[in-house]
């Protein structure tokens, strides 16, 4: 037990140790820093009452009949999962949680460890990407048969969103990013800017590299979300 407690205390991640009843018996310094609760405010309380976890969509997850605790009680492991919670001051926090059972020599007695780390930035980006996917998945309006579509009118500079001036992008990269924000595909952007599709793809790759994004949608989430690290 002492060895487990020492390991939990030294963990760089937030960590708690709870008994088979779900009562917190150890709360480390990283957890204090992350959640804002001191050990004296947590020890002896039910785990679910401290963490107060919800799903990322806001549905209650932690409770006295916790499915995670039941699985740990049977000696089974639990894959890491993401939750939404609040700190002592009420700040919303997204956590990735890993849980492990700690067997005891006594029958029907056990401990379990919750290790949790802050994933708030990643969760916010993921949420923005999902919102953008929802918006960009709306089918494009197609012109009636026989109608003509002017490239100039469809991609008027008046309709293009502003790219923050602090972004380390070239003029052409800014133009490509603006057209991506309108939901335009590679071929369409190539036509509007009078460049090849391969050149458009190269610009998109450069944009992602400079913004630290892994996809077009993530680049859009970073570029047109207030609080960007470049602002």
N, C-alpha and C positions, 0 to 999 in steps of 0.2 A: 504493500500500500504506500509506504513512504517513497519508494522509487517512482511509482506512478505519480504521486503528488508532486515530487520534485520536477519531473518531466513536464507536467502541466504548468507549473509555476514558471519554468524557463521558456515555455513556448512563446514565439514571437506573435503567434495568432492569439486572438481572444479564446479563452478556454474556460470551461466549467466542468466540475466533477460532481455527479449526482448519484444518489443511491437508488435502490430498486423502487422506492416510492416516488422518485422524481424530485426529491429534496436536494437542493444545492448544498454541497459540503465543501466545495473549493471554488474560488473565483480568482483568476490570476490578474496580474497588473495590466496585461494587454487588454483584457476584457473591461477593466475599469476605465482605461483610456478610450476604448471604442464606444462603450455604452454609457459612460458617465456615472455608473453606479459604483460606489465603493463596496469592498467585500462585506463590511459590516451591515450594509443595506440589503445584501443578497443572501448571505448564508442562512440556511434554515427555511428559505422560501421555496415553493414549488418552482421547478424549472420553467414550466409554461407561463407562470405569473411574472417571471423575470424577462424572458425572451419575447413573449407576446407576438410570436411569429404569424405572419399572414403569407398567402401566396403572392406572387408578384402582381397578380390582378386584383388583390385586395380581399380575398376570401380568408376567413379565419383558418389557421393551421394548428397552432399550439393549443392544447387543451388538457384537462385531467385524464382524458382517455386517449392520449397521444399514441398514434400508430407506430411512430418511430420508437418510443419507449417500450411498447409491447414487443416489437421485433427484437430489440436489444435484450429484453428480458428472456427471450427464448434462445439467446446466444447467437443470434444472426447478426450479420453486419448490415449496414445501411449505406448505400451509395450517397455521395455528397449531393446536396440539394440547395436550392436558392430560396430565401425567404425575404420578406419585407418586414421591418420592425421600426421602432422609434427609440431614440435615446432618452435619457432621463429628462432632458430639456425639451423633448417633443420633436426633435429633428428626425425626419424620415431617413432610414438607413436600409440598404440592401446588403444582405450577407450570404455568403456561401458557407454551408455548414457540413462538416464531416463528423460522423458519430461512430463510436467504437464501444463495445461491451468490455468490461473488466471483470472476469470471473472471480468469485470468492471461494474460499475453502469451505465456507459454511453453506449448507443446503438452502436453496431459495433466497440466497443473498447475492447481490452483485452490485457493481458500480458501472456507470457509463460516462464516457467523455464526449462532450460537444466541443469541437474546434471550429471557430468561425472567423472569417476574414471579410473585410469591407470590399464589396464589388459595386458600390453605388455608381461610379463613373461608367463602368461597363453596362450596368443595367439601364441607365438613362440613355446611353447611346443605342442599346438594343431596342428600347421602347420607341425612340425616334425613328429608327430604321423600320420598325414594324408599321408605324404611322405613315411613313413615306411609302412603304410598299402598298399600303391600303389605298393611298391617294393615287399612286402611279399605276395601280392595277385597273383603274377605271378605263374602260375601252375608249379609244380616241373617237371623237366625232368625225364621221366620214362625210365628205361632200355628196350632194345629190348627184345622180347620174347626169353627165354632161356638164356639170359645173366645173369651173377652173379654180385653182387655189394658188394665190400669189405667195411666193416664199417671203417676199418683203413684208406683206401684211400679216402673215401668220407668225412671223418671228420679229415683229417690230421691236425696236430697241426700247420702246415705252413699256413693253410687257416683260422685259428681262429683269430678274431680281438683282439687287446690288450685292456684289461680293465684297466683304470687308477689305479695306485698303491695306490692312496689316498682314494679309496673307502673302506668303512668298511665292506668288504665282506670276507667270508672264501674262502679257496682254491676251495672247491667244488661249492660254490655259483658262483665263478668267471667262473668255467667251464660251469655251466648251462647257465649263462648269455651269454657266448661266443657262445654256440650252439643255443641259442634263436636268436642271431644276424644273424645266418646263415639261419634262417627261419625254423628250425627243430621243429617238434611237440613233445609233451610230450613223446609219446611212442618211438619215434626215439632217443630222448636224453637218455631215460632210457636204451635202448639197447646199445648205444655207451658207456655210463658210467657204465654199468652193475649194475644198481640200479633199484628199482621199480618205476612205474609211480607215485605212491603216494608220494614217496620221492622226485621226481622231482617237483611235485606240491608244496610240503612243502618248497623246496629251492626257488622256484619262489615267494612264498608268503613272505619269509624272505627277498629276494632281494627287493621286492616292499616296504616292511616296512622300510628297511634301507635306501632306496633311496627316500622315500617319494612319491612313484609312486602309481597310482590307477589301473594300468593295466600293462601287459607285454610290450605293445607297448610304454607306457609312460616311463617305466623303460629303454627301449632301447634308447628312445629319450634322456633321461638324461645321460645315460652311454656313448653314442657315439656321443655326441654333444659337441663341444668346448664351454667353458664358463660355464661348469657345476659347481654348488656351491661347490663341493667337491675338485675341482682342485686347 
